[in-house]
Amino acid sequence: MKKQKSTNFNGITLIALVVTIVVLLILAGVSISMLTGENGIIKQAVGAKDKTKIGEEKEQVSLAVNASRENGYGAIIKSKLEEEILNLTGGKATVTGDGPFIIKYNDSGRSYTVDTNGTITEAGGGNGPTEPPTLADLITSQNPVSGNTTITDDNGDTITIPDGFNVSTDSPTNVVEGIVVEDRVDNQYVWIPVFEKNASRDWGVDYSAVTTAKTAANSAFTDTDFSNIETALKTYTATYASSSYKDEWYGDKNYGQYGYYNGSEFIYYTNGNMTEADYNNLYHNMLVSVYKNGGFYIGRYEMGTGVATDTATAQNLTRTSMSEYTASSDTNTSTTVRTDAAPSIYGMPTPVSKANAVGYTWITQSQAQMLARKIGQENEYGTTTSSLMFGVQLEAVCVFIEKYDTNNTATTKSDWLTNNTYSKLWGNYNNSTFTMDRGYYNIYTSSSPYILPENWNDKTAKTSSNIWLCTTGASEQNSSLNIYDFAGNLYEFTLERYSDFKNRPCTTRGGSFINGGGGSAYLVGVSCTYNSSCFDSARPSLFL
């Protein structure tokens, strides 16, 4: 019988050929999917390109907005905005609207909304995302925002992140837990929400008497508006206020020797070295900012002269009454009154708001405000203002802590801040006990200058028999909603005046390591002289 030949194509069987073709088709399908699928290489490349372009567009919008403000900080002038956008984009974008403004890019089709406060949001169009990033996104990416960026958390509460700031990696994502942001040199600030009255917060601020819209330019607000906002905020913070401490410029000519003549008027050694007009302008801008943005920032830590990495570094950073800094012309004592020169911070280091910093002591109230402003100037905060807190701001911090600190064990919740029994539980007072988690402590001595450079020691547990000044953020116990050392450690200057003693016009808040148990007298306020001491420091605040 004759054998049948197998079909063969150059040594490859028909079955093998079919299998090969099928495999090639599968591989081709996979390759095409990888290139063009939902998460394909081509789409990812297009997405990356879009994100880069969006970043460039937002940067151009931010630059144009900043350059178009009246006098560099006031309302946005539309004609100037149009001119800046034309120059920056080469005519590729247009401006419409009279506030809010819509800036549309002709080539990409994307548009951006700029409200009258300068906040920039993407309005859609093109291939880019239409929603702003979430707080979780910003924590993951660690990218600074471009332009003041308002974000809503999962609870519906909002926070406005300043231009150029990023959200810290250890920040929570809910406003009521104390969101932390950082500047370009890692100074940290905590958002203090000032909640409006509503169905769920009947204790909130009632702005019903304020008739000017939040979208209006700052220049549109009148003296009546300022007064109504102030009244609303003071009602909100009344529990922590005192009639003796006032957010007003100090100017009693009977005590005019405490100051200097600037060539046109007398400037007193208080009020942060500001004229009455400058003081009132700063106060009004703060009020409007809180009204518009629903809050402000304070330093996560007290002002520091620098970060100590060991006890030797801490010794070098310590400011004592024997240092050259007490030679400032802003220092007055009972026997020496300076009237011939303005306060100076010449040669003094820019403060930091960081953990493990040595407190910026031996400064006066005027110097404290000048140093607070220097933080923003040196670190390029743009239109965000850095300053000491006014009294109503500090009182708003107290309300925030009272309502949302989960460690608050007081039956009457305000006792957590004003009663000795409770405030010593979370503050560094002479009768407090706590474990230091980081940093260093300095032992108090009974004679001037009280804190000596050589007295710095490594962290340990503090008992109530010890009186120690600690570096910033030394104990987790002494924190509330991510704010460290708000109670105790160092007194903190505000921009308030003390109304009863004309020779003690300045105000400090929070108590110090030498005081016992905090309590109402310390958190509400203490009058102080024009002098500097090892007990007095400050905490910066930011408003937009």
C-alpha positions as CSV (number, residue, x, y, z in Angstrom):
1,M,0.0,0.0,0.0
2,K,1.3,3.4,-0.9
3,K,1.9,5.9,1.9
4,Q,0.1,9.2,1.8
5,K,2.4,12.2,2.0
6,S,2.0,14.9,4.8
7,T,1.2,18.4,3.6
8,N,4.4,20.4,4.3
9,F,5.3,24.0,3.6
10,N,9.1,24.2,3.8
11,G,9.2,22.0,6.9
12,I,6.3,23.8,8.8
13,T,3.1,21.8,9.3
14,L,-0.3,23.5,8.6
15,I,-1.3,23.2,12.2
16,A,1.9,25.0,13.4
17,L,1.3,27.7,10.9
18,V,-2.2,28.3,12.2
19,V,-1.0,28.4,15.8
20,T,1.7,30.9,14.9
21,I,-0.8,33.2,13.1
22,V,-3.1,33.0,16.1
23,V,-0.3,33.9,18.5
24,L,0.8,36.8,16.3
25,L,-2.8,38.1,16.2
26,I,-3.0,37.9,20.0
27,L,0.3,39.7,20.5
28,A,-0.8,42.4,18.0
29,G,-4.0,42.8,19.9
30,V,-2.2,43.2,23.2
31,S,0.2,45.7,21.7
32,I,-2.6,47.8,20.2
33,S,-4.4,47.7,23.5
34,M,-1.2,48.8,25.3
35,L,-0.9,51.7,22.9
36,T,-4.5,52.8,22.5
37,G,-6.4,51.4,25.4
38,E,-8.0,53.2,28.3
39,N,-4.7,53.3,30.1
40,G,-2.6,52.9,27.0
41,I,0.8,54.4,26.4
42,I,-0.5,56.9,23.9
43,K,-3.3,58.1,26.2
44,Q,-0.9,58.3,29.1
45,A,1.5,60.4,27.0
46,V,-1.3,62.7,25.9
47,G,-2.4,63.0,29.5
48,A,1.1,63.9,30.7
49,K,1.4,66.5,28.0
50,D,-2.0,68.0,28.9
51,K,-1.0,68.2,32.6
52,T,2.2,69.9,31.7
53,K,0.3,72.4,29.5
54,I,-2.3,73.0,32.2
55,G,0.5,73.7,34.7
56,E,2.0,76.3,32.3
57,E,-1.4,77.9,31.7
58,K,-2.1,78.2,35.4
59,E,1.3,79.7,36.0
60,Q,0.6,82.3,33.3
61,V,-2.8,83.1,34.8
62,S,-1.3,83.4,38.3
63,L,1.4,85.7,37.1
64,A,-1.1,87.9,35.3
65,V,-3.4,88.1,38.3
66,N,-0.6,89.1,40.6
67,A,0.7,91.7,38.2
68,S,-2.8,93.3,37.6
69,R,-3.6,94.1,41.2
70,E,-4.1,97.8,42.1
71,N,-0.9,99.0,43.9
72,G,0.4,95.5,43.9
73,Y,-2.0,94.1,46.5
74,G,-5.5,95.5,45.9
75,A,-8.4,94.8,43.6
76,I,-7.7,93.1,40.2
77,I,-7.9,95.7,37.3
78,K,-9.4,94.1,34.3
79,S,-7.6,96.2,31.7
80,K,-4.3,95.4,33.3
81,L,-5.3,91.7,33.5
82,E,-6.0,91.7,29.8
83,E,-2.7,93.4,29.0
84,E,-0.7,90.9,31.1
85,I,-2.5,87.8,29.6
86,L,-1.9,89.2,26.1
87,N,1.9,89.6,26.8
88,L,2.3,86.3,28.7
89,T,0.4,84.1,26.1
90,G,1.4,85.9,23.0
91,G,-2.3,86.7,22.3
92,K,-3.4,83.1,22.7
93,A,-5.9,83.8,25.5
94,T,-8.7,86.2,26.1
95,V,-10.3,87.7,29.2
96,T,-14.1,88.0,29.7
97,G,-16.3,89.0,32.6
98,D,-16.0,91.8,35.1
99,G,-15.3,89.7,38.2
100,P,-15.2,86.8,38.3
101,F,-13.0,86.8,35.2
102,I,-12.9,84.0,32.6
103,I,-9.5,83.5,30.9
104,K,-9.8,81.2,27.9
105,Y,-7.0,79.7,25.9
106,N,-7.8,79.6,22.2
107,D,-5.5,76.8,21.3
108,S,-6.3,74.3,24.1
109,G,-9.9,75.3,24.6
110,R,-9.4,75.4,28.4
111,S,-10.7,78.2,30.5
112,Y,-9.9,79.4,34.1
113,T,-12.1,81.3,36.5
114,V,-10.5,84.0,38.6
115,D,-12.7,85.4,41.4
116,T,-12.2,88.9,42.7
117,N,-10.1,87.6,45.6
118,G,-7.6,86.1,43.1
119,T,-8.6,82.4,43.6
120,I,-8.0,80.5,40.3
121,T,-10.1,77.4,39.4
122,E,-10.2,75.5,36.1
123,A,-13.5,76.0,34.4
124,G,-13.1,73.1,31.9
125,G,-12.7,72.7,28.2
126,G,-9.8,71.1,26.4
127,N,-8.6,67.7,27.5
128,G,-7.7,68.6,31.1
129,P,-9.5,67.8,34.3
130,T,-12.4,70.0,35.3
131,E,-12.2,69.5,39.1
132,P,-9.5,70.9,41.4
133,P,-7.3,68.4,43.2
134,T,-8.4,67.0,46.5
135,L,-6.4,67.4,49.7
136,A,-5.4,63.7,49.5
137,D,-4.1,64.4,46.0
138,L,-2.0,67.3,47.2
139,I,-0.6,65.3,50.1
140,T,0.4,62.5,47.8
141,S,1.9,64.7,45.1
142,Q,3.5,67.3,47.4
143,N,3.1,69.8,44.6
144,P,2.7,73.4,45.6
145,V,-0.5,75.0,44.3
146,S,-0.5,77.6,41.6
147,G,-2.6,80.5,42.7
148,N,-4.7,80.6,45.9
149,T,-6.7,77.3,45.6
150,T,-9.9,76.6,47.5
151,I,-10.7,73.0,48.2
152,T,-13.7,71.3,49.8
153,D,-13.1,68.4,52.1
154,D,-15.3,65.3,52.6
155,N,-17.5,67.1,55.1
156,G,-18.2,70.0,52.8
157,D,-15.9,72.4,54.7
158,T,-13.5,74.6,52.7
159,I,-9.8,75.6,53.0
160,T,-8.0,78.1,50.7
161,I,-4.3,77.1,50.2
162,P,-2.0,80.0,49.5
163,D,-0.2,80.3,46.2
164,G,3.1,78.4,46.3
165,F,2.3,76.3,49.4
166,N,1.9,72.5,49.6
167,V,0.0,70.3,52.0
168,S,2.2,68.6,54.5
169,T,2.6,64.8,54.4
170,D,1.4,64.5,57.9
171,S,-1.7,66.6,57.4
172,P,-5.2,65.3,57.9
173,T,-7.7,65.7,55.0
174,N,-10.5,67.2,57.1
175,V,-10.7,70.8,58.0
176,V,-11.9,70.1,61.6
177,E,-8.7,68.1,62.3
178,G,-6.2,70.9,61.6
179,I,-4.9,70.9,58.0
180,V,-1.2,71.7,57.8
181,V,0.5,73.5,54.9
182,E,4.1,74.3,54.1
183,D,5.9,77.1,52.4
184,R,8.9,76.7,50.1
185,V,11.4,76.4,53.1
186,D,9.1,74.0,55.1
187,N,7.7,76.5,57.6
188,Q,4.4,75.0,58.7
189,Y,1.0,76.6,59.3
190,V,-2.4,75.3,60.5
191,W,-5.7,76.4,58.9
192,I,-8.0,77.9,61.5
193,P,-11.6,77.7,60.1
194,V,-14.0,80.3,61.2
195,F,-17.3,78.6,60.6
196,E,-20.5,80.5,59.6
197,K,-23.7,80.0,61.4
198,N,-26.0,77.3,59.8
199,A,-28.3,74.5,60.7
200,S,-25.6,72.3,62.1
201,R,-23.5,75.1,63.7
202,D,-25.8,77.5,65.5
203,W,-22.7,78.8,67.3
204,G,-21.1,80.0,64.1
205,V,-20.5,83.5,62.9
206,D,-23.6,85.4,61.9
207,Y,-22.7,87.7,59.0
208,S,-26.3,88.6,58.2
209,A,-25.5,92.3,58.9
210,V,-22.8,92.4,56.3
211,T,-24.3,93.5,52.9
212,T,-21.2,93.5,50.7
213,A,-20.8,90.2,48.8
214,K,-17.8,88.0,49.4
215,T,-16.9,88.2,45.7
216,A,-16.5,92.0,45.9
217,A,-13.0,93.6,45.7
218,N,-11.5,94.6,49.0
219,S,-11.8,98.2,48.0
220,A,-15.6,97.8,48.0
221,F,-15.8,97.2,51.7
222,T,-16.8,100.3,53.8
223,D,-16.3,101.2,57.4
224,T,-19.7,99.9,58.1
225,D,-18.8,96.5,56.6
226,F,-15.6,96.4,58.7
227,S,-17.6,97.2,61.8
228,N,-20.2,94.6,61.1
229,I,-17.6,91.9,60.3
230,E,-15.8,92.8,63.5
231,T,-19.0,92.6,65.6
232,A,-19.9,89.2,64.1
233,L,-16.4,87.8,64.9
234,K,-16.4,89.3,68.4
235,T,-19.7,87.7,69.1
236,Y,-18.4,84.4,67.8
237,T,-15.3,84.6,70.1
238,A,-16.8,86.3,73.1
239,T,-16.0,83.5,75.5
240,Y,-12.3,84.2,75.2
241,A,-12.3,88.0,75.1
242,S,-11.7,90.6,77.7
243,S,-12.7,94.3,77.6
244,S,-9.1,95.1,78.8
245,Y,-7.5,93.8,75.6
246,K,-8.5,95.6,72.4
247,D,-7.6,95.4,68.7
248,E,-6.8,99.1,68.4
249,W,-3.9,101.3,67.8
250,Y,-2.2,102.7,70.9
251,G,-1.6,106.4,70.9
252,D,-1.6,108.3,74.1
253,K,0.5,111.4,73.8
254,N,0.8,111.6,77.6
255,Y,3.1,108.6,77.2
256,G,4.7,109.7,74.0
257,Q,8.2,109.2,75.4
258,Y,7.8,105.5,74.6
259,G,8.4,105.8,70.9
260,Y,10.1,107.9,68.2
261,Y,9.4,110.6,65.7
262,N,9.5,109.4,62.1
263,G,9.7,112.9,60.6
264,S,6.0,113.4,60.2
265,E,4.3,111.8,63.2
266,F,5.1,110.0,66.5
267,I,5.3,106.2,66.4
268,Y,4.8,104.4,69.6
269,Y,6.8,101.4,70.7
270,T,3.8,99.1,70.3
271,N,1.3,98.5,67.5
272,G,4.0,96.6,65.7
273,N,5.9,99.8,64.7
274,M,3.0,100.8,62.5
275,T,1.3,104.1,62.0
276,E,-2.4,104.3,62.9
277,A,-3.4,104.2,59.2
278,D,-1.2,101.1,58.6
279,Y,-2.5,99.4,61.7
280,N,-6.1,100.0,60.7
281,N,-5.5,98.9,57.1
282,L,-4.0,95.6,58.2
283,Y,-6.8,95.0,60.6
284,H,-9.5,95.7,58.0
285,N,-7.7,93.5,55.4
286,M,-7.6,90.6,58.0
287,L,-11.4,91.0,58.8
288,V,-12.3,91.0,55.1
289,S,-10.0,88.0,54.4
290,V,-11.6,85.9,57.2
291,Y,-15.1,86.9,56.0
292,K,-14.3,85.9,52.4
293,N,-12.2,82.8,53.0
294,G,-13.8,81.4,56.1
295,G,-10.5,81.3,58.1
296,F,-6.8,82.1,58.3
297,Y,-3.6,80.3,59.2
298,I,-1.3,80.4,62.3
299,G,2.1,79.0,62.8
300,R,2.1,75.4,63.7
301,Y,4.9,76.4,66.1
302,E,6.0,79.5,68.0
303,M,8.6,81.6,66.3
304,G,12.0,80.1,66.4
305,T,15.5,81.5,65.7
306,G,16.5,78.3,64.0
307,V,16.3,74.5,64.4
308,A,18.4,72.7,67.0
309,T,19.8,69.4,66.0
310,D,21.7,68.9,69.3
311,T,22.3,70.7,72.6
312,A,25.3,72.5,71.2
313,T,23.3,74.0,68.4
314,A,20.6,75.0,70.9
315,Q,23.1,76.8,72.9
316,N,24.3,78.8,69.9
317,L,20.7,79.7,69.1
318,T,19.7,80.9,72.6
319,R,19.0,84.6,72.9
320,T,19.8,85.9,76.4
321,S,19.7,89.4,78.0
322,M,23.5,89.4,77.5
323,S,23.3,89.1,73.7
324,E,23.7,91.9,71.3
325,Y,20.0,91.7,70.4
326,T,18.9,93.5,73.6
327,A,20.7,96.6,72.4
328,S,17.8,97.2,70.1
329,S,16.4,100.7,70.1
330,D,13.0,99.1,70.8
331,T,14.1,98.2,74.3
332,N,12.8,100.4,77.1
333,T,13.4,99.9,80.9
334,S,12.3,101.9,83.9
335,T,15.6,103.7,83.8
336,T,16.2,104.0,80.0
337,V,13.8,105.4,77.6
338,R,14.6,105.6,73.9
339,T,13.0,108.3,71.8
340,D,15.6,108.9,69.2
341,A,15.4,105.8,66.9
342,A,13.0,103.4,65.3
343,P,12.8,99.8,66.4
344,S,15.2,97.7,64.5
345,I,15.5,94.0,63.5
346,Y,18.8,94.6,61.5
347,G,20.9,91.5,61.6
348,M,18.3,89.4,63.3
349,P,17.6,86.1,61.7
350,T,14.3,85.4,59.9
351,P,12.1,83.4,62.2
352,V,11.0,79.8,61.4
353,S,7.8,77.9,62.2
354,K,9.3,74.4,62.6
355,A,9.8,71.7,65.2
356,N,12.8,71.7,67.4
357,A,13.4,75.4,67.0
358,V,14.7,77.5,69.9
359,G,12.1,80.1,70.8
360,Y,12.7,83.6,69.5
361,T,12.8,85.4,72.8
362,W,14.3,88.7,74.0
363,I,12.2,90.6,71.4
364,T,9.7,93.4,72.0
365,Q,6.2,93.6,70.5
366,S,7.3,95.9,67.7
367,Q,10.1,93.7,66.8
368,A,7.9,90.6,66.9
369,Q,5.5,92.1,64.3
370,M,8.5,93.2,62.1
371,L,9.9,89.7,62.3
372,A,6.5,88.2,61.5
373,R,6.3,90.3,58.3
374,K,9.9,89.4,57.5
375,I,8.9,85.7,57.2
376,G,6.6,86.4,54.3
377,Q,8.9,88.9,52.6
378,E,11.9,86.6,52.7
379,N,10.0,83.4,51.7
380,E,8.1,85.0,48.9
381,Y,4.5,84.7,50.1
382,G,3.2,86.9,47.3
383,T,-0.2,88.4,48.1
384,T,-0.4,86.3,51.3
385,T,0.1,88.6,54.4
386,S,2.2,87.4,57.3
387,S,1.7,89.1,60.6
388,L,1.2,88.7,64.3
389,M,-2.3,87.7,65.3
390,F,-4.9,90.3,66.3
391,G,-6.8,89.4,69.5
392,V,-9.9,88.3,67.7
393,Q,-7.9,85.8,65.6
394,L,-6.4,84.2,68.7
395,E,-9.8,84.0,70.2
396,A,-11.0,82.3,67.0
397,V,-8.3,79.7,67.5
398,C,-9.7,79.1,71.0
399,V,-13.1,78.5,69.6
400,F,-11.7,76.0,67.1
401,I,-9.9,74.1,69.8
402,E,-12.9,74.1,72.2
403,K,-15.2,72.7,69.5
404,Y,-13.0,70.1,67.9
405,D,-10.1,68.9,70.1
406,T,-11.1,65.3,70.8
407,N,-8.8,65.3,73.9
408,N,-11.0,68.0,75.6
409,T,-12.3,66.2,78.7
410,A,-13.8,69.2,80.4
411,T,-17.6,69.1,81.1
412,T,-17.7,72.8,80.2
413,K,-15.7,72.7,77.0
414,S,-14.2,76.2,77.4
415,D,-12.6,75.1,80.6
416,W,-10.1,73.2,78.5
417,L,-8.5,76.5,77.7
418,T,-9.3,78.7,80.7
419,N,-9.3,76.5,83.7
420,N,-6.1,75.5,85.6
421,T,-7.3,72.0,86.1
422,Y,-7.5,71.3,82.4
423,S,-5.1,73.7,80.7
424,K,-2.1,72.3,82.5
425,L,-2.9,68.9,80.9
426,W,-1.9,70.2,77.4
427,G,0.4,73.1,78.1
428,N,3.9,73.6,79.3
429,Y,3.4,75.3,82.7
430,N,5.5,75.0,85.8
431,N,3.0,72.4,87.3
432,S,2.6,70.4,84.0
433,T,3.9,66.9,83.5
434,F,4.6,65.4,80.1
435,T,7.1,63.3,78.2
436,M,9.2,65.0,75.6
437,D,9.0,63.3,72.2
438,R,11.8,65.3,70.6
439,G,14.0,68.4,71.1
440,Y,15.6,69.9,74.1
441,Y,14.8,71.7,77.3
442,N,16.4,74.6,79.2
443,I,16.4,74.8,83.0
444,Y,15.0,78.0,84.6
445,T,17.1,79.7,87.2
446,S,15.9,82.1,89.8
447,S,18.0,85.1,88.9
448,S,18.2,87.1,85.7
449,P,18.6,86.3,82.8
450,Y,16.7,83.1,84.0
451,I,17.5,81.0,80.9
452,L,21.2,80.4,80.2
453,P,22.7,79.2,77.0
454,E,24.6,76.4,78.7
455,N,21.5,75.0,80.3
456,W,20.1,73.0,77.3
457,N,19.6,69.3,77.9
458,D,18.4,66.3,75.9
459,K,14.7,65.4,75.9
460,T,13.3,63.6,78.9
461,A,10.1,63.4,81.1
462,K,9.1,66.6,82.8
463,T,7.6,66.6,86.3
464,S,5.6,69.3,88.0
465,S,8.6,70.2,90.1
466,N,10.6,71.3,87.0
467,I,10.3,74.7,85.3
468,W,11.6,74.2,81.8
469,L,11.6,76.1,78.5
470,C,11.3,73.6,75.7
471,T,12.2,73.8,72.0
472,T,9.1,74.0,69.8
473,G,6.9,70.9,69.4
474,A,8.8,69.0,72.1
475,S,5.7,67.0,73.3
476,E,2.8,65.6,71.4
477,Q,0.8,66.1,74.6
478,N,1.2,69.8,74.3
479,S,-0.5,70.0,71.0
480,S,-4.1,70.6,69.8
481,L,-5.4,70.0,66.3
482,N,-1.7,70.1,65.1
483,I,-1.0,73.4,66.9
484,Y,1.9,73.1,69.3
485,D,2.6,75.0,72.5
486,F,-0.5,77.3,72.2
487,A,-0.8,76.9,76.0
488,G,2.3,77.7,77.9
489,N,6.0,77.4,76.9
490,L,6.3,81.1,75.8
491,Y,4.1,84.1,76.0
492,E,3.0,85.2,72.6
493,F,2.7,88.8,71.5
494,T,-0.5,89.9,69.8
495,L,-1.3,93.2,68.1
496,E,-3.7,94.2,70.9
497,R,-3.3,97.0,73.4
498,Y,-3.9,96.8,77.1
499,S,-6.4,99.5,77.9
500,D,-5.8,100.0,81.6
501,F,-2.1,100.6,82.0
502,K,-0.6,103.2,79.8
503,N,2.9,102.2,80.8
504,R,2.1,98.5,80.0
505,P,0.3,98.8,76.7
506,C,1.3,95.6,75.0
507,T,-0.5,92.2,75.3
508,T,0.8,88.7,75.4
509,R,-1.3,85.5,75.4
510,G,-1.0,81.9,76.3
511,G,1.1,82.0,79.5
512,S,4.7,80.7,79.8
513,F,6.7,77.9,81.3
514,I,7.2,79.9,84.5
515,N,3.4,80.3,85.1
516,G,1.3,77.8,87.0
517,G,-1.4,76.0,85.1
518,G,-2.4,78.4,82.4
519,G,-5.9,79.4,83.3
520,S,-8.0,82.4,82.2
521,A,-5.5,85.1,83.1
522,Y,-2.9,83.7,80.8
523,L,-4.9,82.6,77.8
524,V,-7.1,85.7,77.8
525,G,-4.2,88.0,78.1
526,V,-1.5,89.6,80.2
527,S,-0.3,93.2,79.9
528,C,3.3,93.8,79.4
529,T,5.8,96.6,79.1
530,Y,7.9,97.7,76.1
531,N,10.7,95.6,77.4
532,S,11.9,92.2,76.0
533,S,12.4,89.1,78.1
534,C,13.2,85.4,78.0
535,F,9.5,84.6,78.5
536,D,8.1,86.5,75.5
537,S,7.9,85.3,71.9
538,A,5.2,85.3,69.2
539,R,3.4,83.1,66.6
540,P,3.0,84.2,63.0
541,S,-0.4,84.2,61.2
542,L,-1.2,84.3,57.5
543,F,-4.3,85.7,55.8
544,L,-5.1,85.9,52.1
